[in-house]
Amino acid sequence: MINDVDLWFGCPITGFEVERLSPLEESKIHLIVSTCILYAMKCWKIISFTAGEPRTASDAANLVPLETLLHTLPLSSAYLLYMLASMESVRGVNVPMYTTLRRTTVVFTMIVEYLLTRQKYSSSVVGSVSLIVFGAFVAGARDFSFDAYGYFIVFIANIMTAIYLAAIDSVGKSSSLNSFGLMWCNGLVCGPILFLWTYSRGDLELTMNFPHLYSPGFLAVMLLSSIMAIFLNYSIFLNTSLNSAVTQTMCGNLKDFFTVGFGWLVFGGLPFDLLNIIGQCLGFVGSGLYAYCKLKGSSH
């Protein structure tokens, strides 16, 4: 189980103690810093918040109308639920089964897209998704330590992820906002909510007493991680808006394959497991088949 596994910027750390902020506090700081960076980039006319708006004509005094901000509330609500469910889900099951169960997110995403937009996919796309899910369960076949609560929370996280990605797609197409504008509105809504939440939980007080809070090294790492968060979120928002929520989920599965392979080659220390290798390869083949179907336009 992951009860004894600590998380530092999303990376599992075991075997030693690390002074750190709570994951919720880290997420809040990333969100606030990212929103401030977006504001600065808007003021300096580096980016714009609406589609088709010339960057040179940006007016920092008129960022996003209140009506547009209210229109993005479903997206912000979905983001908060997705974030909280994801934080809780990683604690309930072991790492192999967590990875296995999370790869079923693509199924939930397809269901949510169908319920919201009646989006249907070809048999080739459904087959590629089935191959990925089958490969995920093959990879985790030796780690079926059943925990009803842990499984339930992971599936809730999958549903919230699907709703969050579908909300990005829906709000992005129904508003005049581009990816930067969606990120800006999300930060404006979620930042104050997370601030009040961490204050009520006592996390804010712990942060103010954090021994390395004003350390140059800590501040530099926090700034760099916030910049990385901007690039990551922008990629997710842009890919989801231009393609679809399912495509973004499939990209996440493909990313997992390269992450596992890179970690295996660089860091080593992982026992050889034929089923795990077969499952990872099946997932890679499934992702490649989906990409081929998208390029051929067979998903429409």
C-alpha positions in Angstrom: 0.0 0.0 0.0 1.1 3.6 -0.4 0.3 4.7 3.2 4.0 5.0 3.9 4.9 6.6 0.6 5.4 10.3 0.7 4.9 12.5 -2.4 7.3 15.3 -3.3 6.0 17.2 -6.4 4.2 14.1 -7.4 7.2 11.8 -7.1 7.1 8.8 -4.6 9.8 9.0 -2.0 10.3 6.0 0.4 12.8 5.0 3.0 13.5 8.5 4.5 11.8 11.5 5.9 11.4 14.7 3.8 10.3 18.0 5.1 7.5 19.1 2.8 4.3 21.0 2.3 1.0 19.2 2.0 0.0 18.1 -1.5 -3.0 20.4 -1.3 -0.8 23.4 -0.3 1.6 22.7 -3.1 -1.2 22.6 -5.6 -2.6 25.8 -4.3 0.8 27.6 -4.5 1.3 26.2 -8.1 -2.1 27.5 -9.1 -1.7 30.9 -7.6 1.9 31.4 -9.0 0.8 30.1 -12.4 -2.1 32.6 -12.4 0.2 35.4 -11.5 2.6 34.4 -14.3 -0.3 34.3 -16.8 -1.3 37.8 -15.7 2.2 39.1 -16.2 2.4 37.6 -19.6 -0.9 39.1 -20.5 0.2 42.6 -19.3 3.4 42.3 -21.3 1.3 41.3 -24.3 3.0 38.0 -24.7 -0.2 36.0 -24.7 -3.9 36.7 -25.1 -6.9 35.1 -23.4 -9.4 35.0 -26.2 -9.3 33.2 -29.5 -8.4 35.5 -32.4 -7.3 38.4 -30.2 -4.1 40.1 -31.4 -1.5 39.9 -28.6 -0.4 43.4 -29.4 -4.0 44.6 -28.7 -4.2 43.0 -25.3 -5.6 45.2 -22.6 -4.6 44.0 -19.1 -7.3 46.2 -17.5 -10.0 44.2 -19.4 -8.9 40.6 -18.9 -12.0 38.4 -19.0 -15.7 39.6 -18.7 -17.5 38.4 -15.6 -20.1 36.6 -17.7 -17.3 34.6 -19.3 -15.8 33.8 -16.0 -19.1 32.5 -14.7 -19.4 30.4 -17.8 -16.2 28.6 -16.8 -17.5 27.6 -13.3 -18.3 24.0 -14.4 -14.7 23.6 -15.5 -13.4 24.9 -12.2 -15.7 22.7 -10.2 -14.6 19.7 -12.2 -11.0 20.6 -11.7 -11.3 20.8 -7.9 -13.1 17.5 -7.7 -10.6 15.9 -10.1 -7.7 17.2 -8.0 -9.0 16.0 -4.7 -10.1 12.6 -5.9 -6.7 12.1 -7.5 -4.9 13.0 -4.3 -6.9 10.6 -2.3 -6.9 7.7 -4.9 -3.1 7.4 -4.8 -3.2 6.4 -1.1 -5.6 3.5 -1.4 -3.9 1.0 -3.7 -0.4 -0.1 -4.5 1.4 1.5 -7.4 1.0 -1.2 -10.1 -2.7 -1.5 -9.5 -3.1 2.3 -9.3 -1.5 2.6 -12.7 -3.6 -0.3 -14.0 -6.9 1.2 -12.8 -6.1 4.7 -13.9 -5.6 3.5 -17.5 -9.3 2.7 -17.6 -10.0 6.4 -17.5 -10.3 6.4 -21.3 -13.4 4.2 -21.0 -15.0 6.6 -18.6 -14.0 9.5 -20.9 -15.7 7.9 -23.9 -18.9 7.3 -21.8 -18.9 11.0 -20.5 -18.4 12.3 -24.1 -21.3 10.2 -25.3 -23.6 11.4 -22.5 -22.7 15.0 -23.1 -22.3 15.3 -26.8 -23.5 11.9 -28.2 -20.0 11.4 -29.6 -19.6 8.0 -31.1 -16.4 6.2 -32.1 -15.6 3.7 -34.8 -15.0 0.0 -34.1 -11.2 0.6 -34.7 -11.1 3.2 -32.0 -13.1 1.1 -29.6 -10.8 -1.8 -30.3 -7.7 0.2 -29.6 -9.1 1.4 -26.3 -10.0 -2.2 -25.4 -6.4 -3.2 -26.2 -5.1 -0.6 -23.8 -7.4 -1.6 -21.0 -6.6 -5.3 -21.5 -2.8 -4.4 -21.5 -3.2 -2.5 -18.3 -4.8 -5.4 -16.5 -2.1 -7.8 -17.9 0.6 -5.4 -16.5 -1.0 -5.4 -13.1 -2.1 -9.1 -13.1 0.4 -10.0 -10.3 -0.8 -7.2 -8.0 -4.5 -7.9 -7.4 -4.5 -7.0 -3.7 -8.2 -6.0 -3.5 -9.2 -3.0 -1.4 -12.8 -2.0 -1.9 -12.3 1.6 -0.7 -9.1 2.1 -2.7 -10.7 0.7 -5.9 -13.8 2.9 -5.3 -11.7 6.1 -4.9 -9.6 5.3 -8.0 -12.7 4.8 -10.1 -14.1 8.1 -8.7 -10.9 9.8 -9.7 -11.3 8.2 -13.2 -14.8 9.6 -13.5 -13.7 13.1 -12.3 -10.8 13.0 -14.8 -13.2 12.2 -17.6 -15.6 15.0 -16.5 -12.7 17.5 -16.2 -11.4 16.7 -19.7 -14.9 16.8 -21.1 -15.5 20.2 -19.4 -12.3 21.6 -21.0 -13.5 20.5 -24.4 -17.1 21.8 -23.9 -16.2 25.1 -22.2 -13.4 25.7 -24.7 -15.7 25.3 -27.7 -18.7 27.2 -26.2 -16.6 30.3 -25.0 -14.3 32.7 -26.8 -11.4 31.7 -24.5 -8.3 30.0 -25.7 -6.2 27.7 -23.6 -4.5 30.5 -21.7 -7.9 32.1 -21.0 -9.3 28.8 -19.7 -6.3 28.4 -17.4 -6.6 32.0 -16.2 -10.3 31.7 -15.3 -9.6 28.3 -13.7 -7.0 29.9 -11.5 -9.2 32.9 -10.6 -12.0 30.6 -9.4 -10.0 27.8 -7.8 -7.2 29.9 -6.2 -9.4 31.6 -3.5 -11.3 28.4 -2.8 -8.1 26.4 -2.2 -6.7 29.3 -0.1 -9.8 29.2 2.2 -9.8 25.5 2.3 -6.1 25.2 3.3 -6.7 28.0 5.9 -9.6 26.1 7.5 -7.5 22.8 7.5 -4.6 24.5 9.2 -2.3 23.9 6.2 -1.7 27.6 5.7 -0.3 27.9 9.2 2.0 25.0 8.6 3.2 26.6 5.4 4.0 29.9 7.2 6.0 27.8 9.7 7.8 25.8 7.0 11.5 26.0 7.8 12.6 26.4 4.2 9.8 28.8 3.1 12.2 31.7 2.4 15.1 29.6 1.3 16.4 30.6 -2.2 16.6 27.0 -3.2 13.1 26.2 -2.2 11.7 29.4 -3.9 13.6 28.6 -7.1 12.3 25.0 -7.2 8.7 26.2 -6.5 9.0 28.8 -9.3 10.4 26.3 -11.8 7.7 23.7 -10.9 5.0 26.3 -11.3 6.4 27.2 -14.8 6.4 23.5 -15.6 2.8 23.3 -14.4 1.9 26.0 -16.9 3.4 24.1 -19.8 1.8 20.9 -18.6 -1.7 22.4 -18.2 -1.4 24.4 -21.4 -0.6 21.2 -23.3 -3.6 19.4 -21.7 -6.0 22.3 -22.4 -4.7 22.8 -26.0 -4.7 19.1 -26.9 -8.2 18.6 -25.4 -9.6 21.7 -27.1 -8.1 20.9 -30.5 -8.7 17.2 -30.5 -10.9 15.6 -27.8 -10.9 14.5 -24.2 -10.4 10.9 -25.3 -7.3 11.8 -27.4 -5.8 13.6 -24.3 -6.5 10.5 -22.2 -4.8 8.3 -24.8 -1.8 10.7 -24.8 -1.6 10.2 -21.1 -1.5 6.4 -21.5 1.3 6.8 -24.2 3.2 9.0 -21.8 3.1 6.4 -19.1 4.7 3.9 -21.4 7.7 6.1 -22.1 7.9 7.1 -18.4 8.1 3.5 -17.3 10.6 2.6 -20.0 12.8 5.7 -19.2 12.7 4.9 -15.5 13.6 1.3 -16.1 16.6 2.1 -18.3 17.9 5.1 -16.3 17.2 4.2 -12.7 17.0 0.4 -12.9 16.3 -1.6 -9.7 13.0 -3.0 -11.0 12.5 -6.8 -11.1 11.9 -8.4 -14.5 8.2 -9.2 -14.9 7.2 -10.6 -18.3 3.5 -9.9 -17.7 4.3 -6.3 -17.0 6.4 -5.9 -20.2 3.7 -7.6 -22.3 1.0 -5.3 -20.7 3.0 -2.2 -21.4 3.6 -3.2 -25.0 -0.1 -3.9 -25.5 -0.9 -0.4 -24.2 1.7 1.1 -26.5 0.3 -0.8 -29.5 -3.2 0.3 -28.6 -2.2 4.0 -28.3 -0.4 3.7 -31.7 -3.5 2.2 -33.3 -5.7 5.0 -31.9 -3.3 7.6 -33.3 -3.4 5.9 -36.7 -7.2 5.9 -36.6 -7.2 9.6 -35.7 -4.8 10.4 -38.6 -7.1 8.5 -41.0 -10.1 10.2 -39.6 -11.9 7.0 -38.8 -13.1 8.3 -35.4 -15.7 10.5 -37.1 
